[in-house]
Amino acid sequence: MNHRRLDPSPWIVRFAHLVPVGARVLDLAAGHGRHARFFADRGAQVVAVDRDAAALASLDGHRSVANRVLDLESGAWPLEGERFDAIVVVNYLHRRLFPHLRTALQPDGVLLYETFAMGNEAYGRPANPDFLLCRDELLTVAALPPSPLTVVAFEQGRDADGARPSVVQRLAAVGAARVWPPLVAPTTT
Ligand SMILES: C[S@@+](CC[C@H](N)C(=O)[O-])C[C@H]1O[C@@H](n2cnc3c(N)ncnc32)[C@H](O)[C@@H]1O
């Protein structure tokens, strides 16, 4: 799928207010970078990671985005020792990365995750269980060490909004070091 011209996911837009201006954001498996660009335009410093250099090149010239062409599925976690105020993952799943995502998140950080889930195979791709979340699986990611995240919002089910139905799971969670976050973006007067 060509994500170049796609708008950011409504789930990511809905919870973008949890990511402070100036935050260091990781867009994991960024593709053409619709979310990297979205957060950079909101004042974040974004690291966009993907193995597809041509896709990441869509972000060339954006001074608040650092592109990193990396294979996330071969070898050791390539971002060892790096910490992020927010991690965004959309339409990508590689379960071995879950513990690394949690340790890479600052204690007051934000995890925004959305991807396909079991049941999606009835409607099309992805249909491989390796690429489909199990029931409640993102909640187990939020509960991983080093300390459980506070789940701000979670949903799973059939989404009929797109061009074709899909089964998805979505999480917005913050580090326990955060005071209770606002559920909606504060309005400016
Ligand atoms: C469906 S696209 C999603 C792109 C983006 N997150 C979005 O929502 O627009 C999945 C992305 O995962 C990337 N990807 C798949 N396997 C990867 C790997 N082993 N290492 C790094 N990136 C990978 C692909 O190159 C592709 O850009």
The ligand as an ORCA input file, in Angstrom:
! r2SCAN-3c Opt
* xyz 0 1
  C       2.091     -1.126      6.161
  S       3.552     -0.151      6.194
  C       3.156      1.027      7.492
  C       3.910      2.311      7.333
  C       3.557      3.409      8.342
  N       3.711      2.983      9.708
  C       2.156      3.929      8.110
  O       1.268      3.631      8.903
  O       1.955      4.643      7.125
  C       4.711     -1.259      7.020
  C       6.138     -0.751      7.010
  O       6.938     -1.655      7.748
  C       8.205     -1.673      7.149
  N       8.928     -2.884      7.548
  C       8.556     -4.169      7.336
  N       9.497     -5.011      7.793
  C      10.490     -4.236      8.293
  C      11.753     -4.529      8.903
  N      12.167     -5.793      9.049
  N      12.522     -3.499      9.316
  C      12.109     -2.220      9.145
  N      10.938     -1.886      8.565
  C      10.133     -2.883      8.145
  C       7.900     -1.641      5.657
  O       9.027     -1.234      4.902
  C       6.741     -0.659      5.617
  O       7.190      0.653      5.369
*
